[in-house]
Amino acid sequence: MTERKEEGKGVVGRKMLLKLLRMLLRGDCAIVAEDVARVRLQRQAEVADIAPAVLGLAVSRGLAHRKGAIVVAAPAALAFLRRALAGGEDEFADQHRDMVEDKALVDGARQAVRRNLSESPLAPLARLKGRGGEAFLPVEAFDAGERLAADFTRGQMQPRITASWEPRLETGGRRHGAGAGDISDSAMAARDRFSRAVEAMGPELAGVAMDVCCFGKGLETVERERLWPARSAKLMLRAALLALARHYAPPVAENRRRHHWGDGDFRPRM
């Protein structure tokens, strides 16, 4: 009898977690009420009650981020939801996961997070080492790729499961396309950030970053589709993410005095 009760709780928790992720992927949610029994989330006219333990699980698993009374979907949420709907994921078992403790840049500050490398499209690069034993993909580049994917998801630019989709970058804050009037301000802001990030990487590098970070394509698939030589995609992706990291965190300019070299009788003009 006890086992049946625990199994029933697991099923309810699973459904509630999937419900939470669906809601977050439609846009950022605000916590309008919270107690020991439930957390009430609201997104525009949509309201849902979630168990505090389920929300805590989503945050600890890296599927959602919470800052104060705002909860947003993490980059891994979409891939997790798709696998769950396909029946290939048990949300409460970690035997097939590659969980690591890490630091991530969240709202301008580095915070401790748990990452499931098996869910990140950057996982193959995250495990690679350089010739000197250092990480092939620096942590700031990894974070930049995750941030790009997060804005892609928050901007509601991910392809629909039941329809074909072709990416269209919107610039200048203009709203166009089907259903653009229903897009929230936070989604439009995410689209603007995404467009600026793509522009910062440049047309030569942005494509591979979008293919891997946003569409989850493997490196071999990218090479095959783009007719690139073998093992070249990882180098192009690394260059793209390093450029993206500089866009998100520009290096501080040093105020250095400029020296003018001249002959012994040189005198500056006054």
C-alpha positions in Angstrom: 0.0 0.0 0.0 2.8 2.4 0.9 4.6 1.6 -2.4 1.4 2.5 -4.4 1.1 5.8 -2.5 4.7 6.7 -3.3 4.2 5.7 -6.9 1.1 7.9 -7.1 3.0 10.8 -5.7 5.7 10.3 -8.3 3.2 10.4 -11.1 1.6 13.6 -9.8 5.0 15.2 -9.3 6.0 14.2 -12.9 2.8 15.8 -14.3 3.2 18.9 -12.3 6.8 19.3 -13.3 5.9 19.0 -17.0 3.0 21.5 -16.5 5.5 23.9 -14.9 7.9 23.6 -17.8 5.2 24.1 -20.4 4.1 27.3 -18.7 7.7 28.6 -18.3 8.5 28.0 -22.0 5.5 30.1 -23.0 7.1 33.1 -21.1 8.4 34.3 -17.7 6.1 33.7 -14.7 5.6 35.7 -11.6 5.0 34.2 -8.1 1.8 35.9 -6.9 1.3 33.7 -3.8 3.4 31.2 -1.9 3.1 29.1 1.2 4.1 25.7 2.5 1.4 23.9 0.4 1.6 25.6 -3.0 3.3 28.3 -5.2 0.9 30.2 -7.4 2.4 31.3 -10.7 0.9 33.7 -13.1 1.8 34.5 -16.8 -0.6 37.1 -18.2 -4.1 35.5 -17.7 -2.7 32.0 -17.1 -2.5 30.9 -13.4 -1.2 27.6 -12.0 -0.6 26.2 -8.5 2.7 24.2 -8.2 4.0 22.3 -5.2 7.0 24.0 -3.7 9.0 20.8 -3.9 8.4 20.6 -7.7 9.5 24.2 -8.2 12.6 23.5 -6.0 13.3 20.4 -8.1 13.1 22.3 -11.4 15.5 25.0 -10.0 18.0 22.5 -8.5 18.0 20.4 -11.7 18.8 23.5 -13.8 15.5 23.4 -15.7 14.3 26.8 -14.3 15.9 29.9 -12.7 14.3 31.9 -9.9 15.1 35.4 -9.0 12.9 36.8 -6.3 9.3 36.5 -7.5 10.2 35.8 -11.1 10.7 32.2 -12.5 12.1 31.6 -16.0 12.8 28.6 -18.1 16.4 27.4 -18.3 18.0 26.4 -21.6 17.7 22.7 -20.8 14.0 22.9 -20.2 12.9 22.5 -23.8 15.0 19.4 -24.5 13.9 17.9 -21.1 10.3 18.4 -22.0 10.6 16.9 -25.4 12.2 13.7 -24.1 9.6 13.5 -21.3 6.8 13.7 -23.8 8.5 11.1 -26.0 8.6 8.7 -23.0 12.4 8.7 -22.9 13.1 10.4 -19.6 12.3 9.6 -16.0 12.3 12.9 -14.2 13.1 11.4 -10.8 16.0 9.1 -11.8 19.5 10.3 -12.3 21.2 7.1 -13.5 21.4 8.3 -17.1 22.4 11.9 -16.2 25.8 13.5 -16.1 25.3 16.1 -13.3 28.1 18.5 -12.4 28.3 21.3 -9.9 29.2 24.6 -11.7 29.0 28.3 -11.6 26.8 30.2 -14.1 26.2 33.8 -14.9 22.6 34.5 -13.9 21.3 38.1 -14.1 24.8 39.5 -14.0 26.1 37.5 -11.0 27.8 34.1 -10.9 25.6 31.6 -9.0 26.1 27.9 -8.1 24.1 25.6 -10.4 23.8 21.9 -11.2 24.2 21.2 -14.9 23.3 18.0 -16.7 25.9 17.8 -19.4 24.0 15.1 -21.2 21.2 17.6 -21.8 23.5 20.4 -23.1 24.4 20.5 -26.8 27.8 21.9 -25.7 28.5 18.7 -23.7 31.0 17.2 -26.2 33.1 20.4 -26.1 32.7 20.8 -22.3 34.5 17.5 -21.8 37.4 18.2 -24.2 40.8 19.2 -23.0 43.5 21.2 -24.8 47.1 20.2 -25.3 48.1 21.7 -22.0 45.3 20.0 -20.1 43.1 23.1 -19.9 39.5 23.0 -20.9 39.0 23.3 -24.7 35.9 25.4 -24.2 36.5 28.1 -21.4 33.7 28.5 -18.9 32.8 31.9 -20.1 32.3 30.5 -23.6 30.1 27.7 -22.3 28.0 30.2 -20.4 27.7 32.4 -23.5 26.3 29.5 -25.5 23.8 28.7 -22.7 22.8 32.3 -22.5 22.2 32.4 -26.3 20.0 29.3 -26.0 18.1 30.8 -23.1 17.3 34.0 -25.0 16.3 31.8 -28.0 13.8 29.9 -25.8 12.6 33.0 -23.9 12.0 34.7 -27.2 9.7 31.9 -28.2 11.7 31.3 -31.4 12.0 27.5 -30.9 10.4 25.4 -33.7 7.0 24.0 -33.0 6.8 20.2 -32.7 3.8 20.0 -35.0 4.9 22.5 -37.7 7.9 23.4 -39.8 9.7 26.6 -38.8 12.3 28.8 -40.3 14.2 31.2 -38.1 13.6 34.9 -38.6 15.6 37.4 -36.6 13.7 40.5 -35.7 15.6 43.8 -35.4 14.7 47.2 -34.3 12.1 45.9 -31.8 9.5 45.5 -34.6 6.8 42.9 -34.1 5.8 41.0 -37.1 4.7 37.6 -38.1 1.8 35.5 -36.9 0.7 36.1 -33.4 3.3 38.8 -32.8 0.7 40.9 -30.9 0.6 38.1 -28.2 4.3 38.2 -27.5 5.2 39.4 -24.1 7.6 42.3 -23.4 10.1 39.9 -21.9 10.0 37.7 -25.0 10.6 40.7 -27.2 13.5 41.8 -25.0 14.9 38.3 -25.4 14.6 38.5 -29.1 16.4 41.8 -29.2 19.3 40.4 -27.1 19.4 37.3 -29.4 19.6 39.6 -32.5 22.4 41.7 -31.0 24.3 38.5 -30.0 24.0 37.1 -33.5 25.2 40.4 -35.0 28.2 40.5 -32.6 29.3 37.0 -33.7 29.1 38.0 -37.4 27.6 36.0 -40.3 30.6 33.7 -40.5 30.3 32.4 -37.0 26.6 32.9 -35.9 25.3 30.1 -38.0 27.2 27.3 -36.2 26.4 28.8 -32.8 22.7 28.8 -33.6 22.8 25.3 -35.1 24.4 23.8 -32.0 23.2 25.9 -29.1 19.6 26.6 -30.3 18.7 23.7 -32.5 20.7 21.1 -30.7 22.6 19.8 -33.8 25.6 17.6 -33.3 29.0 18.7 -34.6 29.1 16.0 -37.3 25.7 17.0 -38.5 26.8 20.6 -38.8 29.9 19.6 -40.8 27.8 17.4 -43.1 25.2 20.1 -43.8 27.7 22.8 -44.3 30.2 20.7 -46.3 32.9 21.4 -43.8 36.0 19.3 -43.2 35.9 16.7 -40.4 36.6 18.1 -36.9 36.3 21.7 -38.1 32.9 22.5 -36.5 34.3 22.4 -33.0 37.0 25.0 -33.9 34.4 27.3 -35.5 32.0 26.9 -32.6 34.7 27.6 -30.1 35.6 30.8 -32.0 31.9 31.8 -32.2 31.3 31.3 -28.5 34.5 33.2 -27.5 33.3 36.1 -29.6 29.9 35.8 -28.0 31.5 35.8 -24.5 33.3 39.1 -25.3 30.0 40.5 -26.5 28.3 39.6 -23.2 31.2 40.7 -21.0 33.4 43.2 -23.0 37.0 43.5 -21.7 37.7 46.6 -19.6 39.7 49.1 -21.6 42.9 50.1 -20.0 43.8 53.8 -19.8 47.4 53.8 -21.0 49.4 56.8 -21.8 50.5 57.1 -25.4 54.2 57.7 -26.0 55.5 59.5 -29.0 59.0 58.5 -30.1 61.1 61.2 -31.7 64.6 62.5 -32.2 66.6 64.2 -29.5 65.6 67.6 -30.7 61.9 66.8 -31.1 59.6 69.2 -29.4 55.8 68.7 -29.2 53.5 71.3 -30.6 51.7 73.4 -28.0 
